[in-house]
Amino acid sequence: MAGIYIHIPFCKQACSYCNFHFSTSLKMINDFPDYLIKEMSLRKDFLQHQTVDTIYIGGGTPSLLTADQINRIIDSCTTYYDIIDAPEITVEANPDDLNTKYISDLLSTPINRFSIGIQSFHDIDLQFMNRAHTSAHAASAIQRVQDAGYTNLSVDLIFGNPTTTDSMWEYNLNKFINLNIPHLSCYALTVEEQTALSFKIKNSLIQPIDENRIGSQFEKTMQLLVSEAYEHYEISNYAKKGFRSRHNSNYWFNIPYLGLGPSAHSYDGVNRFQNVANNQKYRKNIIQEAPFIIQDILSSNDRYNEYIMTRIRTAEGISIIDIKDIGSRYLSHFTSQINSFIKDEYVRYHAEKYTLTKKGKLFADHISAELFITD
Ligand code: SF4
């Protein structure tokens, strides 16, 4: 089993918090599928004929592509890789692109899941984040996608904005629930280096992020969504039964994936790889068949730390058997560290699995950092 991630590195404008790889110059976008398809041909053996069950077109802003371009890209995946009969095919889309004509065009593609970057249903938040859409766009785009017959939808929301009061956040959650969307990806606003947000905080143009607000909004999210029968299956992800993201779940469960496009990451089950994060260099090197990938060889410490970092965030948690497989020295390190978290009720142990309690979920990053091994 394997997945394919395709990075579309273009955006209309830069959101204030975003440090993903993208360019606001759209000059390359018409020819971009040609480069992706050439990359597929150059890397046709990467997955070694493992069966691909998910394709995820992310970015950047994939909804800047036409339906014809998306069809070409997905068709080429089936040419170069062994795709199962009914793969999950997700496209990330921004609300301002999801007009009636575009959605109707997309019906001609095999896309069967949308991940829509809503972020907030309040204009003041959207302006603060420098999003290209308005709150009116947000709700109407979701409605149009549902009216076209798509049921497998996910929405992204961001909490902890200085502009988002707790009651505004609760409004966002209720709006999401009332729109009958089966999946939510929900992230705290994070200050990344080299973003407009970081610049403004460093220069005291806006207040730093309030950790208490992040905590209270995270807790409200858990409480409200779980009461509405959403499963909190990963720290940042909630799903109704049968609507977990198969693609993202594969990342957390160590399934290999091929990443295509500038900055995309790949994992072959042993090591990680990253494509050059520069559109022009990517284009030039793909055309000339010059190297464009950096390999990151994982040590067993890296494998253990990555396992802890990803699996502690999931509902399935950390398994003793998995740790034993990485190496017996990791098991003794882990068991010596985990007991204090169990005693303080941050972690529960059941059926040979360690999972975070509700209280522990607030401190997931801290707990995993304490469990890491560095020597
Ligand atoms: S958040 Fe999404 S739309 Fe905004 S700049 Fe980043 S990749 Fe582009």
Residues whose N, C-alpha, C, O or C-beta is under 5 A from the ligand:
A	BS01	SF4	C11 Q13 A14 C15 C18 F20 F22 G59 G60
